[in-house]
Amino acid sequence: MVEDDETPDPEEAAFLAAYDPGAFERPSVAVDVALLSAFDGALHALLLRRDQFPFRGRWSLPGGFVRMNESLEAAAARLLASKAALNEVFIEQLFTFSDPHRDPRMRVIAVAYYALVHPARFKAALEAADGPEGARLELGRLVVPWEGETGGPVEVVSSRGEPRPLAFDHADILGMAVKRIRGKLDYTPIGFQLLPPTFTLRALQEVHETILARPLNKDSFRRRMLASGLLEATGEREDEVGHRPAELYRFVRRSAV
């Protein structure tokens, strides 16, 4: 006869009742979210200027500690809403950063997430974030010092080219996010969150060139995109342009990141 898995085991119940959670050291867990967008020929990230130690005055990604009663995803959603005025953002887990010395206060393991966000959502977030948090929000332009999927930390500057020194290991988190989306370009409709519902092939190429930080051959890019099965023509053309209107496309399947 198979035992009912729902029947409590008296020995296990006794073990749990006597268990001392303080018997082992426990690290704190945090989430940090890299929100990326592509415009003006560069990748940008949403940053928050810290007004507390450690790293007071430096810039960080939206993030914070995970509460005892919430999942990692719930913590990320809560922190994005409270610190960046963003809701219902589809995020994907990126990497776990666990260097013992990444936080000078104590042992903190950070689970990083990333998302691709349309520039209009960034603008809305900046306008909606009032008070102390809103005053400290800024869009930083990423300066990636490596090619392809080499990987490594990145630098961030303001719209005027002023350096934005980052707190903790957030330069590494942003670098990992860039490496991830570059690796996904060939098989995922990566521009879905970075473009409007319908777009021209030129606009799609500009997004790819921005992510890759290099120019692409127009003809070969178009052939590859049209043969990929990711796009479909809408039968419509762009309007209110000073040149021959280009055909509009949409993604066949949706993909957030």
N, C-alpha and C positions, 0 to 999 in steps of 0.2 A: 504494500500500500504506500502510495506516494504521500509524503508529509505535506501539509498545507504550508506554503511559503509565508503566509501571512501570520502564522501562529508564532507569537513571540518566544524566543529562546530564553528560558529563565536564567541560564548561566550568562548569556550575553547581556541581559538586562542588569544583572548584578554587577557585571564588569563595567558597564557604562555608568551605573550609579556611583561606583567607587572611583571612576577615572578622574585623574587630576589634570585639567587642561593646562595648568602651569608647569607641568613636568618638563616641557620642552620650550625652548625659545621660539617665538613666532614672529615672523616679519609682518610688516604692514603691507597692504596691497593698494595700489593706485591705478587709475586709468588715465591715459593721456590720448587726446584725439587730434590727429593731423588732418585739418580741413583744407583741401587743396582746390584751387581753381586756376583756369588758364585764360589769360587775357593780356592785351598789350604786348604780346610776344614773349610772355614769361609766365612761369608758375608762381602762384601766390599762396600764402598760408595765413590763416587767421591767428593773430597773436594777442596775448594779454600781458600787459606790463605789470610786474609784481610790485606790490607796495609793502610787502612784509619780507623779513628774513626767512630762509636763506635766499640769496641772490636778489635782494631788494633792488629795484631799478632795472633789472634785466627783463627779458621777454620770454614768455613760455606759451606752450600750447594749452588750450582749455583742458582742464583735468583736475583731479583731486583724489581723495581717499575713498575706498569702497566701504560702505556701511555693512555692518554685520548681517543685516536682514535683506540685502539686495544682491542681485546678480551683477556680473561685470557689465552686461549690456544695459541693465537698468541704471547703474551708476553713471555710465557714459551718457545716457539720455538725460539724466537729471543734471549733470554738470554742464552739458551743452545748453540746456534750457536756462540754467541759472547764470552761467558765465558768458555765454555767447548769444543768448536770445534766439536759439535755433531749436526747432522742434521737428520731429518726424524726419530726421536725417538718416538715410540708410548707411550704416557704417560696417566695415569689415575688419575683423581682427587681423592685425599686422604682425606683431612680434612681441615677445616678452623680454623686457630689459631687466637684467638681474645682477648687474655688477654690484658687489657688496658696498661700494663707496659712491654709488650714483647720487645718493642723497646724504648730505653731511649731518642731518639730524638723527637718523636711525636707519635700520635696515628696511628698505622699501623696494619691493618688486613692482615694476610698472608694466601693465599690459596695455600695449599701444593699439589704437584703432586708427583707421584712416577713412576718408570719404572724399568723393569728388563733388564739388558744389558749384552750381551755376553762379556767375558773378552777381546776378540780380539778388540771389539769396544772401550773399555777403553784404551787399548794400543795404538790404532790408534789416539784416542783423545789426549792422552798425547804427542804423537809424532807430531801431527798436530798443537798443540797450541804453537805458537811461542811467543816471546816477554814477556812482564810483566805478562800476564795472564798465559801463559804456564809455566813459572817458578814457579808459585804459585799453580799449580794443583798437586794433590796427591791422591793416592788411600789409604783410611783408612780402617783398619780392625775393624769390629764392635764387641764389647764385650757386650753381652746381659746378664744382671744380673738376669733375671727372666725366668721362664719356661712357656712353652705353650703359651697361649694367655693372660697371666696376664696383659701385657702392662706396659708402663712406659718408662722413658728415657733410652738411651743406652750410652755406652762409646765408644770412637774410639781411636785406637792406630795406629802408623805407622808400616811399615813392620818390623822394629826392636823392636817393642814393646813400643815405646815412646808415652806417652799420647798426644793426639791431642784435646786440649780444644776447645769446640764448641761455636760459637757466638749465640746470641739470644736464641731461644727455639729450635734450630736445633737438639738437643739431643732428644727432645720429638717428633719431626717430624720423625726422623729415627726410633724411637721406635714404632711409629704408623705404619710406613711402614712395619716393621718386623711383627707386630701383624697382619696386613692385609694379607700379603702373607702366613703366617702360617695358617690363617683361610681359605684360598682358596685352599690349597693343595689337599683336598679331592674331589673337584669337578671341578677343572680347570687344564688344562695342563700347569702348572706353569713353567715347565722347557723349554717351547718353545723358549724363548729368551735367556736362559742360556746354551743351548746345541746346537751342530751343527744339521743340518737337519736330519741326521741319528745318532743313538747312541745305546749303549748297555743298558740292564736293570741295569747293575751295575753302569754305569755312571748316570742314572736317579736316582737310589737309593742314590748315593753320593750327588746329588743335594738336595734331600729331607732331608737327614740326616744333611746336612749343614744348611738348613733353619730351621729345627726343633732343631738343636744342640743336637741331641741324636741319638744313633744307632737304626737301625730298623732290625727286623728279615728278613733275606734274602728270605726265602721261602714264608712267608705270604705276604711280599711286592710284590714279583713277581706275586703271585696269584691274589692279589688285583688289580695290574696294568693291567694284562692281561684280567681280567674280567670287567674292568671299561669301555671298549669301546673307550678309549682315544688313544690307540696305535694300530698299525698294523705292522706286520713283513714285511721287505723289500725283504726277500728271499736271502739276502746277509750276509756276515760275515766280521768282522773286519780283517784287514790285518796288516802285519808288527808288529806282537806281538810275544813275547817269550813264549806264552802258547797257549792252544787250542783256536782258534778264536771264539769269541762269536757272536751270532746272532745280527743283526742290526734291529732297529725299527725306526719308525717315528710316529709323532702325526697325528691322523686322522683329527682333526680340529685344526686350528691355534688359539692361544690365546696369546695376548701380556702380559697381567698381570691379 
